[in-house]
Amino acid sequence: MWQLIWKDVMIQRGSILWLAVVLIFIVIFGVSIGMPAFIFLSLGALIAGGSIVAKSISRDEDNHTLLFVTSLPVSRKDVVMARYTGTLIIMLATTVFLYVVTSIVMWTLIPMEDFFVSAGTAWMIILGITMLLFPIYFWLGYDLMRYVLSGLIIFYALLTMLASLPIVQRAITWFEGWGYGVILALLLGLMMVLYIVSMRLSIRVLEFTDL
């Protein structure tokens, strides 16, 4: 499993460097115009995590890598687990990178509680998207997964625009007053359980799928 994850990292190292530049630009732009950290941190995490995962799957589809890998002495379970575990690693690495860059740009350490709220929201988005897309990919293929992903991206873009509205900002402040961090932690725990269920479903799907 770990060899498969390392393969993706090595193949995409050029793209990862470019994404690092894009993330730095997003943070600098967000800070310069006074954008709420919640928006540009979650947006940056979604762009980085989503693009790396999507490009990896797209490349595998073009090169028929999934068909090739499953013909090797590697279990299909390891193939699925590598995809899910790799996504978590990308998500955590992106979060740490965004925290460091944002702290440098703002010239102060972001309070961990505030950062958890911003990063945790991004984690929920990434986990929610991937746990829906991966079973579709392993069962019905890349093309249908791509259409679903496009719809989810448009939906998130609309949510991001709505998040800038004053009434939404007041709602976020209200939730924070009622312990939004605690609610978010509980939702993240639930999302992780669903993520594991999605992984188990993908394993079963790939085991019985004729590639």
JOMOFEN-V937813 format. One line per field, one symbol per residue. ss: DSSP state (A for helix, B for strand, O for the rest). phi: phi as a letter, one per 30 degrees, with the letter a starting at -180 (. if undefined). burial: b if it has 9 or more other ideal C-beta (glycine too) atoms within 8 Angstrom, else e. A space follows every 50 residues. Layout:
BEGIN
ss=???
phi=???
burial=???
END
This chain:
BEGIN
ss=OAAAAAAAAAAOAAAAAAAAAAAAAAAAAAAAOOOOAAAAAAAAAAAAAA AAAAAAAAAAAAOOAAAAAAOOOOOAAAAAAAAAAAAAAAAAAAAAAAAA AAAAAAOOOOOAAAAAAAAAAAAAAAAAAAAAAAAAAAAAOAAAAAAAAA AAAAAAAAAAAAAOOAAAAAAAAAAAAOOAAAAAAAAAAAAAAAAAAAAA AAAAAAAOOOO
phi=.dddddeddddcddddddddddddddddddddcideeedddddddddddd ddddddddddddchdddddddddbdddddddddddddddddddddddddd ddddddhaddedddddddddddddddddddddddddddccjddddddddd dddddddddddddddedddddddddddciddddddddddddddddddddd dddddddccdd
burial=eeebbeebbeebeebbeebbebbbebbbbbbeeebebbbbbbbbbbbbbb bbbbbbbbbbbeeebbebbbeeebebebbbbbbbbbbebbbeebbebbbe bbbebeeeebeeebbbbbbbbbbbbbbbbbbbbbbbbbbeebebbbebbe ebbeebeeebeebbeeebbeebeebbeeebbebbbebbeebbebbebbbe bbbebbeeeee
END
